[in-house]
Amino acid sequence: MFESILCQVTDYDSEVLESLIELAVEIAREGREGRRIGTLFTLGDEEAVLSKSRSLILNPLEGHPENLRDIRDPNLRGTVKELAQLDGAFVVSATGVVIAACRYLDAAASPIEIPLGLGSRHIAAAHISAATRAIGIVVSESAVVRLFCHGALIGEIIPELWMMKRYDFQTDGSMVKETIGDLAVITPRRGRRAPGRTPA
């Protein structure tokens, strides 16, 4: 469903990434208890992410079997949606296991490229994606899902029909808009991809 984003992220299992994006879109659409909520997921390079973050509260997922923490398990989705109301990020392994929730990401001083006007959750996702090999997935309280890789924005998913029309006026030709059902997926035009890592 999200091929224009998945083709930019080849380091990770596309099934895991797509499940995580779908969950983020569900959170953006549904909110919780009748209100919009925002949250942040990191995917992959979990050891580096954990070393560049700290717990805000005791990890509510610790001690539970891995098979119960698989992001593709429909039974986990409700738990994640409840925990998304708390501050902090979810750390998801490359294989799709949710390692931790409620993490404060501390990867400042990494070079990032993000549009002006995005808040601290987006800045944290961009920084952690620049400082590690993780992908940052942000659900904003305005119901937009944004993905970051190598410190740059690589895609936006807009689940609200009325918001799609607004974005028609904001693209300057550098972005490609693709409509999938009632979702709009916006990615950089080919040739203007997110910067890769330079070899050490």
N, C-alpha and C positions, 0 to 999 in steps of 0.2 A: 504493500500500500504506500509506503514512504520511500520508493526507489530513489527519488532525487536526493534524499538525505543519505540513505543507506550506501549509495555508490561513493559517497565522500568519506565514509568511515569503513575501511576495509580491514582494520585490525581486529575487529570484534565480530562475534557470531551475530549475523543479521537477525536471527530469530529472537535472540535475547534483547538486542537493541530495539527491535520493533515492538516486543512485548512491553518494554519500559516506556517507549514513546506512547503506546496505546494507553498505558496506565496514566501517564502524565496528562494526556488529552482528556481522559475520563475525569481526573481531578479538576482540570480547568473547566470542564463543562458542568460538572455536578456541584463542585464546592462541597461544603459539609454543613449540615444543620441550617441550610438555607442561606449561607453566606459564602462569598468567594474566599478561597485560601490560596496561598502560594507555597511552593516547596522547591527543593533542589535535590536532584539525584546525581551521583557520579557513577560512571560505569567503567570498570577495568582499572588496572594498575592500583589495586586496592591497598597493597602494603605501603606504597608511596603516599596515597591519599590519607591513610591512617596516620602516617608519620608527620603529615603536614596539617593535622587537625586534632581536635581534642573533644572529649565528651562534654556536652552541656548538662546532661543528666546521666544516670546509670543507663547503660544500653538496654532498652526493653526487649531486644531480640536475642541477646546473648544467652547461650545455654540451650536454645531450641535446635532440634535436629535440622541439618541442612536441607533435607527434602521438604520440610515445612516452610523454608525461607526462600524457595525458588520463585523468582519473579513471574515465571510462567504459570504458577499454580493459582487457579482462580480463588482458592480459599485464602490466599495471602493478601489479595487486593483490598479487602475490607479493613484488615489490620493496618496496611500501609496508609490507606485513606484516613484512618483515625489518627495515626501517628503524624501524618502530614500537618495536622493542626498545631503541632508543637514546633518550636524553633529548631533550626539546624537542618543539616543535610542527611540524606540516606547514602550509604556507601554500598554499592553493588559490585560484586566480583565480576570478572570477565565471563565466568560461567553462569551468571544470573542469580547467584545466591546473595541475598541481602545480608551484609555483614554487620552493619550498625545503622542506627538512626540517631537523630538529634546530635549531629557532629558540627562543631564550629570549624570551618575551613580557614586555615591561616597560611595562605600561599602568596602573600603580597610581594611586590617588587618583581613580579614576572611581567614580561612585556605582553600587553594585551591590545586588541583592536575591537572595541565595541562602540555602538552608536551612543551618542549623548542622550541622556534622559533615562537610561536604565539604572535601576537601583542596586542596592548592596548585594542582593541575592545573585543578580546577573554578574556583577563584578567578581564575586567570590567564585562563581562557576567558570568565568573566563580565566581568572588567575590560576585556579587548580588545574584547568586543562592546559595551561601554558607551562606550569611547573612540573606536571606529571604527564603520563600518556593516557590519562582518563578523559572521558567525554563528560561534559557537564550538561545536564538537562534541567531547565528551569521552568516551573509553572509560575507565571506571574499572577497577581491578584486581579489583573485586567483580563484574565482568561486566555493569554497567549502562551504557547510553549516555545521556548527557544533552546537551540542546541549550540554548544561551544566545543571547538576542537582546536588544539594548538594555540589557544588564546584568542581565537576569532569566532565570530558568529557564523555558523554554517547553515542555519535554517531556522525558519519561524513557522509555526503551525497555528492557524487561527481558526478555532472551532465555532465561532459565532458568525452567522450569515451577515448580520448588519455590519460587523467589523471588516468583512472582506471588501465591501464597497469603499470604506475609508482608505484601505491600503492601496486601492487602485490609483489614488491620487498621490501617494507618497513614494511610489517606486520611480527611480530616475533612469531606468534602462539597465542598471547594473545588476538587477535581481530578476529572477524568473518566477512567475506565479503559476502554480499548477492547482487546479481544483479537483479534489477527490471526494465525490459525494457532497457533503455539506462542509468539508474542510478545505481551507486554502493552505498550501505548502509553498513557502517562499524560500528560495535558495539562491546563492550567488550564480550569476551567469558563468558558464564554462569559460575558463581562461582567467577568471578572477577568483580562483579558489583560495581557501585559507592557507596561509603560509605554512610550509612543512618545516620539520626540524633540520637544522644544519648538523652534519656529522661532527662528532667530537674529535 
